[in-house]
Amino acid sequence: MISLISLYTLVRISDVAVGDYRLGYLLYIGRSIEKSNNYRPVSKINVNKVKDPPLPQGDTLNLLKLTEFGPDLGESATTNEKRTRPLLWLASQEGIILSSNTDAPLPIDWRDLKLPKKIHGMESNESNILEPKTFVVKLNTTPTTYLISHNERTLFQGPYLLIQGTHTFTTAALAVFLALSISFYYLRRKSNEARKVLARLEAGDLKARFEINRYDEFGNLILDFNRMADEIEKLVKRVQDTEVSRTNLLQELGHDLRTPMTSLTTAFETLKLHHDQLSSEDCQEIFAMITTDIRYFKELLDKLTLVATIDGPHYKASTETIDLNSLLQTELYSRQIAAGHVLSWKFVQNDSVTPYILGDSHLITRLFRNAFDNASRYAASNITVKINVQKEKVEVLVMDDGPGLTAESLQSFGKRRERRQRKEKDPNDFSLGLGSVIMKTITQVHGGTIEMMNLISQEEIQGACLKVTFQKAQA
């Protein structure tokens, strides 16, 4: 395509370049006609600027054998070969042929010819580049006459265009070869670099990345690969952290389960061996201890099952649009009814914007139930739940007016405690230390963050605050 465009351009440039030569050639013939008084036949005009050849007797329209034209007027030939000559007609203003060097009619109907308006002006008649050109020159005669010239042409005419066409084609072929060579070298170099990066990843170096030096299609592909490697690194780290957490959790639970198991074993052995010697009060105390330990085991199994299944496919696929205002109002209303007038619950929301998040409503409800359990456990009298709607995030603050948390408790939030603890308000009940673990896991599954802090006023702790942040979603 480039070669064809180049050749077309060369043809046009050639036409412009030889325009003056062609006009001078036709004017040379025209002036010979203008000097004659009897409209000398075109066939008798020596267009080659050499001595007129003798004409046979009685031949008034002898067709001259033209022997030399420029590259635009004829095809190349050897010295002994005939050259293609232009066809010439001398016509009146009415289109009557006065003289010609051919028996052929005009190539274009007289009414369709473009005629020059000024003396010695020339007009070109051509429909497209592949068709022969017809030129018309207005002569200075009385009455007015026109010299019409028609010469055959092809797209590859003359040695000049042939050489230029060959040069263009060669240049294009060389450019393609160089482009392919450069691309091959670049791809080979990137292929070697890819092998090295993949070898490092295979050896366990998850930090291996491509070096990005250019931002073209290859650069974008390398950037996508680096992003994929980042995600793989995060996934592997998450799997490793999860495995470490599970191992630690199993070790801690194994250590933690010894106490209730020992207590249950002792209670059952006492009842088995000495039940006839125990009073009713002693039996009731033993049964209460057994009931507490069984309830502890049941709650432990329920929470461990929840922690183990939060990352499961069911919760990954269960994504719905959740209205936080409605969910929190429902939970707070249930808390107020259950607690009576012991605690005062206050809900502060943004009435102008309704906050929505994406997630599993069951898990989000479980998250805030645990948060309200912790707040009600330590609050003195008031619990405030507040929603802050930002541009792309939604914050939920659960604040109480209790004694706050110690530095050790703040640091261990979201981690499994080493041993169970008795709840202050119910000595027969125990805290498993899994509530913050469940809340943190649920928040992370939903792409959010959770943070525990103390409320400080005038350098004194005024209570505790749990801040949960989610990505904002459209309704």
C-alpha positions in Angstrom: 0.0 0.0 0.0 2.9 2.4 0.8 4.5 1.6 -2.5 1.3 2.2 -4.5 0.7 5.5 -2.7 4.3 6.5 -3.3 4.0 5.6 -7.1 0.8 7.6 -7.3 2.5 10.6 -5.7 5.5 10.2 -8.1 3.1 10.2 -11.1 1.6 13.4 -9.9 5.0 15.0 -9.3 6.1 13.9 -12.7 3.1 15.5 -14.3 3.9 18.8 -12.6 7.6 18.5 -13.4 7.0 18.0 -17.1 4.1 20.5 -17.4 6.2 23.3 -18.7 8.0 21.0 -21.1 4.6 19.7 -22.5 3.3 23.2 -22.9 6.4 24.3 -24.7 6.2 21.3 -27.0 2.6 22.0 -27.9 3.2 25.7 -28.3 6.0 24.9 -30.7 3.5 23.0 -32.9 0.9 25.7 -32.3 3.2 28.5 -33.5 4.0 26.6 -36.7 0.2 26.5 -37.3 -0.2 30.2 -36.4 2.4 31.2 -38.9 0.7 29.4 -41.8 -2.0 31.0 -43.7 -3.9 27.9 -44.8 -4.0 26.0 -41.5 -1.1 23.8 -42.4 -2.1 20.2 -41.7 -0.8 18.8 -38.4 0.7 15.9 -40.3 3.1 18.2 -42.1 4.4 19.9 -39.0 7.9 18.8 -38.0 7.3 18.2 -34.3 10.8 16.8 -33.8 12.6 20.1 -34.7 14.5 18.3 -37.5 14.3 18.7 -41.3 10.9 17.9 -42.6 10.8 14.5 -44.3 9.7 14.3 -47.9 6.1 13.6 -48.4 4.8 11.1 -51.0 3.0 12.5 -54.0 -0.7 13.2 -53.3 -0.4 12.4 -49.5 -1.9 15.4 -47.8 -2.3 13.8 -44.3 1.0 11.9 -44.0 1.4 10.7 -40.3 4.9 11.7 -39.2 6.9 9.0 -37.5 8.0 10.9 -34.3 11.4 9.8 -33.2 11.9 11.5 -29.9 9.7 12.6 -27.0 10.3 13.2 -23.3 9.7 10.5 -20.7 6.2 11.7 -20.1 5.2 11.5 -23.8 6.3 8.0 -24.8 7.8 4.7 -23.8 11.5 3.8 -23.9 12.7 1.9 -26.9 16.0 1.1 -28.7 17.3 3.3 -31.4 15.8 1.2 -34.1 12.4 0.8 -32.5 9.5 3.2 -33.1 8.4 5.4 -30.3 4.8 5.9 -29.2 3.9 9.4 -30.4 1.1 11.7 -29.3 -2.0 12.0 -31.3 -2.7 15.6 -32.5 -5.9 17.2 -33.7 -6.5 20.8 -34.9 -10.1 21.8 -34.3 -12.2 24.9 -34.8 -14.1 26.6 -32.1 -17.2 24.6 -33.1 -15.4 21.3 -32.7 -14.8 20.7 -36.4 -11.5 18.8 -37.0 -9.4 20.8 -39.5 -6.3 18.6 -39.4 -4.9 15.6 -37.5 -2.0 13.0 -37.6 -4.4 10.1 -37.0 -7.6 8.7 -38.4 -8.9 8.2 -34.8 -11.7 10.4 -33.5 -11.2 12.7 -30.5 -10.8 10.6 -27.3 -13.3 12.8 -25.5 -16.5 14.3 -26.9 -16.0 17.9 -27.9 -18.7 19.0 -25.6 -17.0 17.4 -22.6 -13.6 18.9 -23.3 -12.2 21.5 -20.9 -11.2 24.4 -23.2 -8.7 27.1 -22.1 -10.0 30.6 -22.0 -6.8 32.5 -22.7 -4.5 32.4 -25.7 -1.7 29.8 -25.4 -3.4 28.5 -22.2 -3.5 24.7 -21.7 -6.2 22.6 -20.0 -5.8 18.9 -18.9 -8.6 16.4 -19.4 -8.4 13.3 -17.2 -10.9 11.2 -15.2 -8.4 9.2 -13.3 -4.7 8.4 -13.1 -5.0 5.2 -15.1 -6.6 6.8 -18.2 -4.6 8.6 -20.9 -4.5 12.4 -20.6 -5.9 14.8 -23.2 -4.5 18.4 -23.4 -6.1 21.3 -25.2 -4.1 24.5 -26.1 -5.8 27.6 -27.4 -4.0 29.0 -30.5 -3.7 32.7 -31.5 -5.5 32.4 -34.9 -8.5 34.0 -36.6 -10.9 32.3 -36.3 -10.0 30.6 -33.0 -8.6 27.1 -33.2 -7.5 24.6 -30.6 -4.6 22.1 -30.7 -5.6 18.8 -29.0 -2.9 16.3 -27.8 -3.5 12.8 -26.5 -0.8 10.5 -25.4 -1.1 7.0 -23.9 0.2 6.4 -20.4 0.5 3.7 -17.8 1.0 3.8 -14.1 4.7 2.7 -14.4 5.7 4.8 -17.3 9.2 6.0 -18.0 12.4 4.8 -16.4 12.2 7.5 -13.7 9.0 6.1 -12.1 10.2 2.5 -12.5 13.4 3.3 -10.6 11.6 5.2 -8.0 9.0 2.4 -7.6 11.7 -0.2 -7.2 13.5 2.0 -4.7 10.2 2.5 -2.7 9.4 -1.2 -2.7 13.0 -2.0 -1.6 12.9 0.6 1.2 9.5 -0.7 2.4 10.8 -4.3 2.4 14.0 -3.2 4.3 11.9 -1.3 6.8 9.7 -4.4 7.4 12.8 -6.5 7.8 14.4 -4.1 10.3 11.1 -3.9 12.2 10.8 -7.6 12.5 14.5 -7.9 13.5 14.1 -5.3 16.2 10.9 -6.9 17.5 12.6 -10.4 17.5 15.5 -9.0 19.5 13.2 -7.2 21.9 11.0 -10.3 22.4 13.9 -12.5 22.8 15.4 -10.3 25.5 12.1 -10.1 27.3 11.7 -13.8 27.0 15.0 -14.3 28.8 14.0 -11.8 31.4 10.7 -13.7 31.9 12.5 -17.0 32.4 14.7 -15.4 35.1 11.7 -13.9 36.9 9.7 -17.1 36.7 12.8 -19.1 37.9 13.0 -16.8 40.9 9.3 -17.1 41.7 9.6 -20.9 41.4 12.5 -20.8 43.8 10.3 -19.1 46.3 11.3 -15.4 45.8 7.9 -13.8 45.7 9.5 -10.3 45.3 10.7 -11.1 41.8 9.3 -8.6 39.3 9.9 -7.3 35.8 11.6 -4.0 35.3 9.3 -1.6 33.4 11.3 0.7 31.1 8.5 1.6 28.6 4.8 2.1 28.7 3.6 0.6 25.4 1.7 -2.6 24.8 4.6 -4.7 26.1 5.0 -2.4 29.1 1.3 -2.7 29.9 1.5 -6.5 29.7 4.5 -6.5 32.1 2.6 -4.2 34.4 -0.3 -6.6 34.5 2.1 -9.5 35.2 3.6 -7.5 38.1 0.1 -6.8 39.5 -0.6 -10.5 39.3 2.6 -11.3 41.1 1.6 -8.8 43.8 -1.7 -10.5 44.2 0.0 -13.9 44.4 2.4 -12.7 47.0 -0.5 -11.3 49.1 -2.4 -14.6 48.7 0.6 -16.7 49.8 1.3 -14.4 52.7 -2.4 -14.6 53.7 -2.3 -18.4 53.5 0.9 -18.4 55.6 -0.5 -16.1 58.2 -3.7 -18.1 58.3 -1.8 -21.3 58.8 0.3 -19.7 61.6 -2.8 -18.4 63.2 -4.6 -21.7 63.1 -1.5 -23.5 64.5 -1.3 -21.0 67.3 -5.0 -21.2 67.9 -4.9 -25.0 68.1 -2.0 -24.9 70.5 -3.8 -22.3 72.7 -7.1 -24.2 72.6 -5.3 -27.5 73.5 -3.8 -25.8 76.5 -7.0 -24.0 77.3 -9.2 -27.2 77.2 -7.2 -28.9 79.8 -8.8 -27.0 82.7 -12.5 -27.7 81.8 -11.7 -31.3 80.9 -9.9 -31.8 84.2 -12.9 -30.2 86.0 -15.4 -32.4 84.2 -13.4 -35.5 84.8 -13.1 -34.7 88.5 -16.8 -34.0 88.8 -17.9 -37.2 87.1 -15.5 -39.3 89.2 -16.8 -37.7 92.4 -20.4 -38.4 91.4 -19.5 -41.9 90.4 -17.6 -42.9 93.5 -19.1 -40.7 96.2 -22.6 -39.8 95.1 -24.1 -41.6 98.1 -22.0 -39.5 100.5 -22.7 -36.1 99.0 -25.3 -33.7 100.3 -27.9 -32.2 98.0 -26.1 -28.8 98.1 -22.8 -30.5 97.1 -24.5 -32.2 94.2 -26.1 -29.0 93.0 -22.7 -27.3 93.1 -21.2 -30.1 91.1 -24.1 -30.1 88.6 -23.7 -26.3 88.2 -20.0 -26.7 87.5 -20.7 -29.4 84.9 -23.4 -27.2 83.3 -21.0 -24.3 83.1 -18.2 -26.4 81.5 -20.7 -28.0 79.0 -22.0 -24.5 78.0 -18.4 -23.4 77.6 -17.6 -26.3 75.3 -20.8 -25.7 73.2 -20.0 -22.0 72.8 -16.4 -22.7 72.0 -17.5 -25.2 69.2 -20.0 -22.8 67.8 -17.5 -19.9 67.6 -14.7 -22.1 66.2 -17.1 -23.4 63.5 -18.0 -19.8 62.6 -14.3 -18.7 62.4 -13.5 -21.7 60.3 -16.3 -21.2 57.8 -16.2 -17.4 57.4 -13.7 -17.7 54.6 -15.7 -20.4 52.9 -17.3 -20.2 49.4 -20.8 -19.6 50.9 -19.8 -16.3 52.4 -17.7 -15.3 49.5 -20.6 -15.7 47.1 -23.3 -14.2 49.5 -23.0 -10.6 48.6 -26.0 -8.2 49.0 -26.6 -4.6 49.5 -27.0 -3.9 53.2 -28.6 -0.8 54.7 -26.6 -0.1 57.8 -29.1 2.3 59.3 -31.8 -0.3 59.2 -29.6 -3.2 60.5 -28.2 -1.2 63.4 -31.6 0.2 64.4 -33.0 -3.3 64.6 -30.2 -4.6 66.7 -30.3 -1.6 69.1 -34.0 -2.0 69.5 -33.6 -5.7 70.5 -30.8 -4.7 72.9 -33.0 -2.0 74.6 -35.8 -4.5 75.1 -33.5 -7.2 76.5 -31.6 -4.8 78.8 -34.6 -2.8 80.1 -33.5 0.4 81.8 -30.1 -0.8 82.9 -28.3 0.8 79.9 -29.2 3.7 77.7 -28.6 3.1 74.0 -28.3 6.1 71.6 -28.1 5.9 67.9 -26.7 8.8 65.9 -27.1 8.7 62.1 -26.8 10.9 59.1 -30.3 11.5 57.8 -29.2 13.1 54.6 -27.3 10.0 53.3 -28.3 6.4 53.6 -25.1 4.3 54.1 -25.0 1.0 52.0 -22.3 -1.7 52.0 -21.9 -5.0 50.2 -21.6 -8.2 52.1 -23.4 -11.0 54.0 -26.1 -9.6 56.3 -25.8 -12.6 58.7 -22.1 -12.0 59.2 -22.5 -8.2 59.6 -25.3 -8.8 62.1 -23.0 -11.2 64.0 -20.2 -8.6 63.9 -22.3 -5.9 65.6 -23.9 -8.3 68.1 -20.4 -9.1 69.4 -19.5 -5.4 69.4 -22.7 -4.6 71.4 -21.9 -7.5 73.8 -18.5 -6.1 74.5 -19.8 -2.6 75.0 -22.7 -3.6 77.3 -20.2 -5.7 79.3 -18.0 -2.7 80.2 -20.4 0.2 79.9 -21.5 2.1 83.1 -24.7 3.5 81.8 -24.5 4.8 78.2 -23.7 3.2 74.8 -23.6 5.4 71.7 -23.6 4.0 68.1 -22.7 6.6 65.5 -22.4 6.4 61.6 -20.1 8.6 59.6 -20.6 8.6 55.9 -17.6 9.7 53.9 -16.9 9.9 50.2 -16.0 6.3 49.6 -16.2 4.8 53.1 -18.7 4.2 55.9 -17.5 4.3 59.6 -19.5 2.8 62.4 -18.4 3.9 66.0 -19.6 1.9 69.0 -18.7 3.9 72.1 -19.3 3.2 75.8 -18.7 5.1 79.1 -16.8 2.3 80.8 -13.3 2.2 82.3 -11.7 1.6 78.9 -9.1 -0.9 78.0 -5.5 -1.5 79.1 -2.6 -1.1 76.7 -2.2 -4.9 76.7 -5.9 -5.4 75.9 -5.7 -2.9 73.0 -2.7 -4.6 71.6 -4.2 -8.1 71.9 -7.5 -7.1 70.3 -8.4 -9.5 67.4 -6.1 -12.2 68.8 -7.0 -15.3 70.7 -6.3 -15.0 74.5 -4.1 -17.6 76.1 -6.8 -18.7 78.6 -10.4 -18.3 79.3 -11.6 -15.5 81.7 -14.6 -15.3 83.9 -17.1 -12.5 83.1 -17.4 -9.9 85.9 -21.2 -9.9 86.0 -21.6 -13.7 85.9 -18.9 -15.7 87.8 -20.3 -18.9 86.4 -19.9 -17.8 82.8 -16.6 -17.5 80.9 -15.2 -15.3 78.1 -13.6 -17.4 75.4 -11.4 -14.6 73.9 -12.8 -15.3 70.5 -15.2 -12.4 70.1 -12.6 -9.9 68.8 -11.2 -12.7 66.6 -14.7 -13.2 65.0 -15.2 -9.5 64.5 -11.8 -8.9 62.9 -12.2 -11.9 60.6 -15.7 -10.8 59.5 -14.4 -7.3 58.8 -11.5 -8.5 56.8 -13.7 -10.8 54.7 -15.7 -7.7 53.7 -12.6 -5.7 52.8 -12.9 -3.4 55.8 -10.8 -2.5 58.9 -11.5 -2.6 62.6 -9.8 -0.8 65.4 -10.2 -0.6 69.2 -9.3 2.6 71.1 -9.9 4.5 74.3 -11.9 7.7 74.5 -9.6 10.3 76.0 -10.9 13.6 77.5 -8.7 15.9 79.5 -6.0 13.2 79.6 -8.4 10.8 81.3 -10.0 7.6 79.8 -13.7 8.2 79.4 -14.6 4.9 77.8 -13.8 2.7 74.9 -14.6 3.0 71.2 -14.8 0.3 68.5 -14.4 1.8 64.9 -15.4 -0.4 62.0 -14.8 0.9 58.4 -16.4 -0.5 55.2 -16.2 0.4 51.5 -19.3 2.5 50.6 -21.6 0.9 48.0 -24.4 2.3 45.8 -28.0 1.6 46.6 
